[in-house]
Amino acid sequence: MDVRYVLKPDTGLTEEQLREIEAARSMPYVEDEDSPQIDPEKTPELWAAMMEALAERNRKMARRMA
């Protein structure tokens, strides 16, 4: 079953949602087989994809700020 949420820019978060976000921030990051560390030497294709995604995000942010 899929659950989908649509956030609208003019709608703020509820107090419960804010508490959940703050609780998640304090949780430690745990690497496992589903979310392994991306090592440029062991997985160069994943490293390159991550770097391209970061560059694209930065380009979008720069365009918004201009």
C-alpha positions in Angstrom: 0.0 0.0 0.0 1.4 3.4 -1.0 0.8 6.5 1.1 1.3 9.8 -0.5 1.4 13.3 1.0 1.2 16.5 -0.8 2.7 19.6 0.9 1.3 22.9 -0.2 3.6 25.9 0.2 1.0 28.0 2.0 0.2 25.3 4.6 2.4 25.1 7.7 3.4 22.0 9.6 1.4 20.8 12.6 3.0 20.8 16.1 3.0 17.0 15.9 4.9 17.0 12.6 7.4 19.5 14.0 8.0 17.2 17.0 8.5 14.2 14.7 11.1 16.1 12.6 13.0 17.2 15.8 13.0 13.7 17.1 14.3 12.4 13.8 17.1 14.9 13.8 18.4 13.6 17.1 18.5 10.0 15.8 21.9 8.6 14.8 22.5 7.7 11.2 22.9 4.0 10.8 24.5 2.5 7.7 23.3 -0.9 6.6 22.9 -2.9 3.4 19.9 -0.7 2.4 21.8 2.5 2.9 25.6 1.9 2.6 28.3 4.5 2.8 29.1 5.8 -0.7 32.8 5.3 -1.1 34.4 6.9 -4.3 36.9 4.1 -4.5 34.5 1.2 -4.1 31.5 2.6 -5.9 32.7 5.3 -8.3 29.4 5.2 -10.3 27.3 5.9 -7.2 29.8 8.6 -6.1 29.5 10.3 -9.5 25.7 10.2 -9.4 25.7 11.7 -5.9 28.0 14.5 -7.0 25.9 15.2 -10.1 22.8 15.3 -7.9 24.4 17.8 -5.5 25.6 20.0 -8.4 22.1 20.0 -9.9 20.6 20.9 -6.5 23.1 23.8 -6.2 22.4 25.0 -9.7 18.6 25.1 -8.9 19.2 26.9 -5.6 21.4 29.5 -7.4 18.8 30.1 -10.0 16.1 30.7 -7.3 18.3 33.1 -5.5 19.2 35.1 -8.6 
